Each structure stands twice: as C-alpha cells, then as structure tokens.
Amino acid sequence: MSKKSKLGCLGNIPISVLLLIAGAGYWWLIHLGNFSRFWEQAQAILPFKSTPPAAVVADGAPAAPTMVMPKSNLTATPPPTPTTGSPKPTTSPKPIAPPTKPPIATTNSDGWEKKPMRGIYLSRFQVTNNASEQTIRDRVRYYKSQGINTIIQGVWGNGCTMYDSIIMQQTLGFRSCPNQFQDQWLDWMIDEAQNQGMQVHAYFEKGIKIDKDSPILELAKSRKWLVPGIDKTYAAVDHYVLDVEIPEVANLFRQISSEFVRKYPKINAVQWDDYLGYHAGLPGQEDRTERLTQFVLQMRSDLKKANPNVSFDICHHNPYWAKRYFAADWENWKVDRAFIQVYNDKNFNEEMVAVEQYGGLAIAETQLHRMKALVDNPKVKNILIFPIGGNPEQAAAMAREKGRSKDGN
C-alpha cells in the first residue's frame, strides 16, 4: 500500500495547510478562552470523568481558594480615665479591628434589648482614614447584632466638622477637620441604620472647648474668641473655652447646627454633652449661667426651624452638679431628652435619683457589671455606652453579654 493510501484524505492536504489549521485551533482553544467549554463538552461524550488540571503551589499541592478579609479603615482613641465627668478621647487615635466572626443577632426580650434606647458612642475618629462604604455598613450591622439600636456618632470636635461645611469654609477658611474621610460616610451610616431599624444621633463631641491640637486654636486666640484661663475639668488635657457670649462665636455654632440638620435631614437627633458648659475653675468667678442658657435656647430654636423632626438632646452631669460647676442649667434648655453621665462609679447609687427622674444614663464599659440592675429597673428607659477603652465593638459585645446574664457578671 502506498504512503498516500495509509494517510487517507490527509495525504492530499499540503503540510503547510495542516500547520495553519493546528495553529488556528490552538489560538481558538487557548487565547480566546474556549478551552474550558471544549473540556466540558469532551467530558460529556468521553467514557471517563476527569477535571481540568488544578493550579499548583511550590510543594505540588493544589492551591486552595483564599478569602481576603477587608481591613478596618477606622480608628479609635483611648480616652484617659477621668477624675470627674465624662471620659473623653485624646487626639492620637489607634487602629481597632472589627471582630472576625460577629455573632448572629438574636432577640432576647428579657435582656437589655427590651430598653427603648440602647446606644453606643463612636468618636469622630471612627470615621477617618477613608473608611469604605462596606466598612461603615458592616459596622452598623455588627452593632445591630449586639442589641444596639442607636449609634451616637461624633460629627464635630476640637473646633471643626467631620463633614464638608460651607459655614466652616466661610468663617474659618477650611471645609472640615484635617482628617481623611469620604464625603458620603455619614450618608452611608444613616442609610444602613435605617435599613436595620436603627437610629443615628449626631454627637457634638468636645462642644465649645478646644485643645492645643485644634486647627482653630491660633485663629481663636487672634480673634479673641476664648474665655480667659484654662479649663482643667480633665487633668490630662488643657482645654480652652470658646466664648459663646461673643456674637461671632455664637453665630458660628448656631449656623453649624442648622447647616448640619439641613445637610443630613434624616439624622434622628443632635446631642451635646458636658463640654457645653463653663468650668467653675475658670478665673474671674463670673456667673455665666443665664448667658449660656440664652445661647443654647437660640441655637436650639435655629436647629428646630431648620429641621423640626430632629431631637435636641443633652448628656450631662446631674442638674445640680451641671449648674453648680459648669454654669449649665440644662433643665431650662428645653431639651427633648436628657441622659445623666454616671462615669464616677463611686457615686453611682446617688446619681440614680436623677437617672430615674430623666429615664436615661451614660456609663463606661468599666461599669458594665451594673448592666443587669439597670436592665431590671423599669425607671431606666435608655442606656448609652461610652467605650472608654477605645474599642466600641468590644464594649457593645460586653454590654449585650452583661445585660443578658442572670447575675450581671
């Protein structure tokens, strides 16, 4: 038999054509990504089952798929332990990592989840470093899983906003605090909170006080905006008080408040704390109580006109201490809700008189051994947790655990 007959029909095809066909087939299979489809069809007709070769690593074992967990973009600042008043963050935030496996949310009608408001404070530093939308939404869902239904988020502090502000730009020459953040961070937080049936309250952290790290300190000095003397409410930090008796300063706060509730019309509340006050240790022994009250009433009126649906809240010392030592007669400020700061655990039982009268309090995570008693007290409607250790996720988990345990331990 001739060579031609052995080759069959292939013998009539020039070798150059055969090479051209082979090259085209290789291109179709490999470069056009059709190999997987060819392999699947081949398996269907071949008398055996197999799989495409797996990727291998150096030791020859198949490369397993990996899951990359998103890194936290948020930071927190551990505040110093206070001698009096509320714990406050410093200006040197440290990173915090979210729990790797957030517990599944459960309903416990006998635990602290029966309280109308279960809040966690998040410092304004918790939104810096360009936190992504996914990071912010994940954190809101995490707090929901721990029984939290209210996030009290810092939006102002040390003389500047944590969002772009036209008022800041016009009055001070810059649009926000010198922190990195994505413009929509608060929109994402509010939106996710609403999706989860939660609320977001805007926390005007540091109030009318600034420290040496404030971006407006030198400007405030040059414009004579400061009350004479240094506020030593907290021994670890020297604070300077912006004098709201000066019309320019009062207008700044009034305009910032109104601008904020217009810019974020879905915010549920605005909260100020004991930094809305003049410490009694300031020089001059001057009684500023009435003038501070008039300022707050004007600011509240402007805020309500700008957005009538927003609650105007205060978290301060009990009425006697607030008025006596901070010129803060907040019982006459027409606040919608009041929360009593009870960070001094030694006076806890005495402070409960005011707590029960106003129905709410703020405690630090070092006081969570008292959670069960607070949960069982029907006169305590609202419980806010201040994460003094700088880790709000851990504080939220501890609050849920202590609020559910039989003995609170």
Secondary structure, DSSP 8 states (H G I E B T S, - for coil): --HHHHHGGGGGS-HHHHHHHHHHHHIIIIITS-HHHHHHHHHHHSSS-------B-TTS-B------------EE------SSS-----S--EE----SS-------TTSGGGSSEEEEEE-GGGG-S---HHHHHHHHHHHHHTT--EEEEEEEETTEESS--HHHHHHHSSSS-SS---TTHHHHHHHHHHHTT-EEEEEETTTTEE-TT-TTHHHHHHTT-B-SS-B-SSTTS-BEEB-TTSHHHHHHHHHHHHHHHHHSTT--EEEEETTSS--TTSTT----HHHHHHHHHHHHHHHHHH-TTSEEEEEES-HHHHHHHH---GGGTT-SEEEEE---GGGHHHHHHHHHHHTEEEEEGGGGGGHHHHHH-TT--EEEEE-TTS-HHHHHHHHHHHHHSSS--
